[in-house]
Amino acid sequence: MGINDDKDIDEQDLSLTEETINGSIKSTPSSTLTSPRDDAPPVPGSPSLAAAPAVPTDDLSLSWMPSTVTLLRNEHTGAEIYLVGTAHFSRESQDDVSLVIQRVRPNIVLVELCRSRAPILSMDEAAIEAEARDLSVDKMKATVSEHGLVQGMMYLLFLNMSAQLTKKLGMAPGGEFRRALSEVKKLDYCNIHFGDRPITITIKRALSCLSWWQTLKLFATLLFKDCNISAEEVEKCKQKDLLEQMLDEMSAEYPELGHVFVHERDLYLTWSIQYISNLVTVNNTVVVNEVEIDPEIPRNPVRIVAVVGIGHVPGITQLWGSVTREDIEPILVIPPPSKTGQVIKWAFKISLLSLTVWGIVRVTPKIGRGVLHAVKVLPKIVSK
């Protein structure tokens, strides 16, 4: 079944670039393939897909690729997908991404980011490191105001953990995605696709699985976790991404987190790759396979490089070709808030805010100068 069989997919959802004409999608040099809308992403059909044989019959043999590359195929369109598993704090992974994109010369490069996280692609390494390290009170206020206390503090805690790793390893997370964009810009006709589920949905679904007490314990774990690891240890652990390993450790106590952060995102990433593998190219233009075109003009399958965390590779490989609308729709739903008493909720918010501010100040002394100001604005923050 092709993606045009789904009546809920509109032209805006299918836009590879800023220009969509008569159902076809015009690809231009170094253009960007936008992700589906965060609130209503399209659900593609389920084409006939299968994992590629161990030794491909074409010239792009896996023998020259890094060991973290898996080749998948869409048997319906003939699309080839080079799935690159990466560690998010790894120079070697960045080099792997460059090598694969340079050799494959893909039409589409999918990255494990949602559209709201796209700005990290346009920031250089120094800017990313400064952003992660500068957890000022003003930034905390802005984040909490935008996302609410619980979701905002969860975001800040993950940022704080990334800041610790950035300081210890001397590099910022997401370098493999910025490297992917750099390589895409060198190609005449290639697009970037944001293939991950919106991070706001992921965090809200994760928190909805936990009781207030479990949430408080989780925040304490994130605050006081010692991210003591060297760059050499990151490279030695390439078979298990560092951040995903930390999530696995927490999942032992909070199994719901592993389901939301890993399994559900495996489903979404697989679905995203299936979706774009249904596209074809006509005269270097990426189009929907079923679009009416002069039959004498050849249609060519798209060639895709998908850059994801190494921990998602087993799940994507196992799920390949089996993800359907029924699998995707439930994991895009944000459960309604529980009917916890207002007294308990306020007590939790105040405790959580105090714990977070104290923990971040302990890790980043620079923020100590702004703590008194944070206390002054406490009533406004907890009222969110």
N, C-alpha and C positions, 0 to 999 in steps of 0.2 A: 504494500500500500504506500502511496506517495504522500508527501506532506500537503498537497493541495486537496486531498480527500477530506481533510479536517476543515469544516466550514467555519470554525472559530478563529482561524488564522487570517489576519488581515495584512495588507501590504505594509503597513507601518511596522508590524511585528517582524516582517521578513527583510527589513531594510539592511542591506550590507553597507551601503554608503548613504550619503544624504540624498541621492537621486534614485527614484524608483519609477520606471516608465512601463506602463501597460503590463504589469505583472512581472517584468524582467527586472533584474537587479544589476545596475551598472557598476562594474568594478573599475576603480581608478588606481593609479600607482599610489602605494602607501596609504590606502584608505582604511577606514575602521569599520569593522562589522559590529553593529550595535547588538546588545543582548535584547531578548524579549523584554517587554515592560515588566517592571518589578511587581506590579500589582496583578497583572494578568498575563503571564507568559504563555506563549503558544505551546500546545502539546502536539508534537509531530506524530505521524503514523509509525507503525512498527515494521520497517522494511525487513527483508530477509538478510540477516547479518550473521557473520560467523567469524571466529578467530582465524587469523591467517595461519598457514602451515609453518612449521619451524623453519623451513628453508624456502623463501619466496622464489618464484620462477622468473621474476623480472630482474633488472639490473640493480635495483636498490636493495641489495642483500643486507640482511641484518648483521652479516659478519664484520662489517666495518663500523657498526654502530656501537655506542656504549651499551653495557650490559643492562642498563635500566630502561631500554627501549623495547616496547612491545608493538607488534604490527597487527592491526585489525583491519577487516575489510567489510564493506557493504556489498553483499553479493547482488543486490538489486540494481545498484548504479555503477558498481565497480570501483567506488571510492576507496582509497587507501588512507588509513589513519595511523600515524606514527605516534604512539603514546609514550611520552617522555616522563619518567618518574624522577622527581627532583627533591633535594633537601633545601628548605627555604633559606638556610644560612650556609651556603656552600659555593665557593668559587668554582669548584669542579663541575657542579651542576650547571652553572651559568655557561661554562665552556661546552658542556654536552648539548645544551640548547642551541648554541651557535653552530656547532658541527652539524646537527641534524637538519636545521633550517637551511643551512648553506648547501647541503647535499640534496635534500628533498626538493627544495624550491617550491614550497606549497602554495596553494591558492588561498588557504585559510589557516591561521594559527589561533587555536583556542587556548585561553589561559584560565587558570583557576581563580578567577576574580569575578565579582559581580560588578554591575555598572557603577554603583556608588563608590566602589574602591578603585575605579579607573584612574583617579588623579595620581596615584603612586607611580603610574607609568611615565608621567611627565615630570616627575621630581627627580633630581639627581641624588646620588648617594649621600652627599653632605646634607642636603635638605631633609632627606628621610631621617637621617641620624639626629639632626637637630629637632625635628618634629617629635621623635620618639622620646628624646631626653628632656625636652622642655615641657614638663607636666605642670604648668603654672596654674594658680588658682583661677585665673580668668578662663583658661581652657577647660578646667573642670566645671566651672559655672556654665559655660556655653554648651558643653556636651550634655550636662544634666538637663539644661533648659530645652535642648532639642529633642532628647530621647526619653526624658523622664529619669527619675532617680535610679531605679534598679538597672534598667538597660544601659543608662549612661555610665553608671559605675562599673558595670561589667566590661564595657568597652574600654574604660580607663585602666582597668586592671590588666586586661590583655595588652594594652599599650605599654603599661608599666613593665610587664614581663618581657615584652619585646625590647624595651629600653635597656633592661638589664643585660639581655643577650647581646644587644648591639654594642654596649659598652665593653663586655667581656671579649667579644669576638672581633670587634673592629669593623663590622659590616652590618648593614641594615637588611631586614627581611625583604623578600620579593625581588631580589636581584635577578633571578632567572626570568621574571616577567618583563623587567625593564630591558634585559638582554634580548628577549624575544622581539620586543618592539623595535629595538635597534636593528635587528636583522631584517625585520619586515620592511623597514624603510629602505633597505638596499635592493629590494625586489621591485620589479616593474608593476606587477599585478598581484597583490596579496592583501588580505584583510585580517584584522584582529577581531576575535569574537570573545565576549565575556560570558563564560559558560557556567559560572557558579550561581547557586541560589542567593538571593539578596541577603546580606549579612543581618539585616534587621529581623528578618523572618527567622533565621537560624538562631539568633540569640533569644528572641522572644519564645520560640518553641522550646529551647533548652531550659529556660527559666521556668516555663509553665509546667515542666515535668517535676520540678523540685518543690518540696515544702518550704515554708519560710525558714525553718531551722536548717534544712539542707542548704538553702541559698546562702544563709549567713556563714555556715561552715565552709562552703565553696569559696566565698569571698576571702575568708581568712586564709584558706589554702593558697589562693592566688597571690595574696599580699605577702606571705611569708615564705613562699617557695624559693629555695636557693638555686638559682640558675648557674651553677658552677660547672662550666664545661669549656673545653678549649676548642680552637678551630680544628686541630688535628683529630680530636674525638668526633667532631661533626662529620669529617670526611670518612672516618672509620665506620660511622654509623649510617652510611648512605642508604642502607637497605631499610632504614626506618627513620623517617623524618623526625627532627628534633621536637618540633612543636606537637606533632601528632603522637610522639612517644609520651610527652607530658600529658596529653589528653587521655591516652590509654591508661596511664598511671592513675589519674583521677577517676577514670571510668570504673576502676575496681571498686571504689566506694560509691560512685554515682554512675551506675550502668546506663541510666537514661541519657547521660551526656554523650557517651560513645555512640548510642543509636542516632542521636540528632546530628552530632558533628561529623560523624564518619559515615554510617550506613545511609542515612537520608541524603547526604551530599554525594555519596557514590551513585545513588539513583539519579539525582539531578544532573550530575556531570555526565553520566552515561547517556541520559536522555538528550542533553545538549549536543553531544557528539553525534548521536544517531540523527538528530535533526539536521545538522549541517552536512552530514554525509549523504543526505538525500538530494543535495543540490548538484548541479552539473555546470560545466563551463562551455560557453559558445563564443568563439572569437575573443577569448580572454575575459569574457563577462560571466560572472557567476549568476545563474538563473535557477528558478524552480524547474524541476525536471519535466513537469507536465505542461509548461508554457508552450503555446503554439508558435513554432518557428519553422522557417523553410526547411523541409525534410532533407534537402541537399546539403544543408549546413551541418557539419558534424557536431555531435554533442560529446564532450569528454568528461569523464568522472573527475570530481574534485580530489585534490591531494591535500591532506590535512596533517598538521603537526599539533598535537594536544599536549600542553605543558601543565602537569598536575603534580601534587605532592606524592611522593613515593608510596605513602600509606594508602592512597586511593587506587593504585594500579590493580591490586588483586580483586577488589570489588568491581571495578569497571570491567575488567576482563571477564569475570564470572557473569556479570549482568548483561554483557554485550548482546544486543539484539532482542532482549526480552522485556525491556521497560516499556510500559504502556501508559495511556492517559490515566487509567485507574490507579497506577502506582504513583503518579506525580501529583494529582490534585490534592490528596490528603496531606502531603508534606508541605503544601503552600498555605495551609490553614493555620491561623494563629488562634489557639484556644482562648476562650473568654477568661478574664481574670476571676480567680476564686473569690468567694464571698467571705473572706476573712474579716473579722471585726476591725473597725476603724482604730480602736485603741491599740490592738496588736500590730496593725499595719504601721501606725505612726511610731510606735516603739521600735519596730524593726527598722524603719527608715532612718530614725535618728541614730540607732546603734550602728547601722550599716555605714552611714555617712561618717560618723566619728571614727569607726574602725578603718575605713578606707583612707581618710585624710591622715590619720596617725601612721598607718602603714606606709603610705607613699612618702610622707615626710621622713620616716625612718630610713627608707631606701635612698631618697633624694633630698638631702639636707637643704638644698637651695630653696625648696618650697617652704621651709620653715618660716621664712619672713612673711609669707602670705597667710599663715594659718589664722591669725587674729581676724584678718579680713574675711576669711571663709566662715568664721564663727558668726560674724556680723550678718552675713547673708543667709545663714542657716534657715531662718523661718521661710524665706522665699523659696529656697531649694526644696525643702521637705513638703511644701504645699503642692508640688507638681503631681 
